[in-house]
Amino acid sequence: MAVDAYDLTARTAFVTGAASGIGRACALLLARAGATVHCADLDLPGLDETAAQIRAEGGTAVPHHVDVTDRTGLRKAVEACERPHIMAAIAGIMHSSPVLETRDEDLDRVLDVNFKGVLYACQEAARLMLAHRIRGSIVTMASGAVDTGGPGLLCYGAAKAAVVQLTKTLATEVGPHGIRVNAVAPGWIRTPMTDRHEAGAQDRIEALMARRSPLGRVGEPEDVAHAVLYLASDASAFMTGQILRPNGGVAMPW
Ligand code: NAI
């Protein structure tokens, strides 16, 4: 098999969270591989910027201003793809609070965006793939938090653990139709999310995270985008129900 396995020409991808960070890097890379990329996000200026960047590189982008927690709005946006070959459900939010201080509304919001938003995207994409007999690829966004836990990570980690369960369950249900479903679980990636989360302490946190990696650095959005491209493309034709961990090796006991 040649590098053609990464060629996405004539394929249509839908990327949530495409206005920023990892989602934007994924949208750009999928477009560079030849896909028409439908970009979805709440952040309209960021969305326009991603679409403009894709078009400036000669690619095709279709922006959708949509909240992933709005099932009807998301359905309309995914249906605009007509025949989605790839769904990358990347949109998410960070939340940190100790278990004893976690409020119902925090848990609800994080589960709504980080779990239900991914669930809706998977459901809408899988329905269309099944209807059109597309042997598609769905990529969900988990996190290294599912492996490690950590102080404050209750809501975020619970939502990401639910994403892993969704990924494995859906993979078994749609696999017989040739549809693959895999998750990525990145380590610490330098994005606006991590900048906001550790406002004022980025250098200290990044140095700590980099020390935990045998590679001695934190991740960049492109590191995750390459994992998503692999899972989205035919290069990963025998991969389903898997969790791919672009994390610089941080989880290894070394
Ligand atoms: P980011 O904050 O740069 O990008 C997240 C994007 O999701 C933003 O464009 C935001 O507008 C969008 N979004 C948030 N809520 C939305 C909603 N309800 N509807 C539509 N769009 C919405 O964050 P980053 O770091 O790029 O994160 C992307 C994904 O990667 C998230 O799911 C995050 O949990 C996950 N992740 C990030 C890691 C990191 O270290 N940055 C590590 C592991 C996972």
Residues whose N, C-alpha, C, O or C-beta is under 5 A from the ligand:
A	BS01	NAI	G17 A19 S20 G21 I22 G23 A40 D41 L42 D43 V66 D67 V68 T69 I90 A91 G92 I93 V113 M141 A142 S143 G144 P186 G187 W188 I189 T191 P192 M193 T194
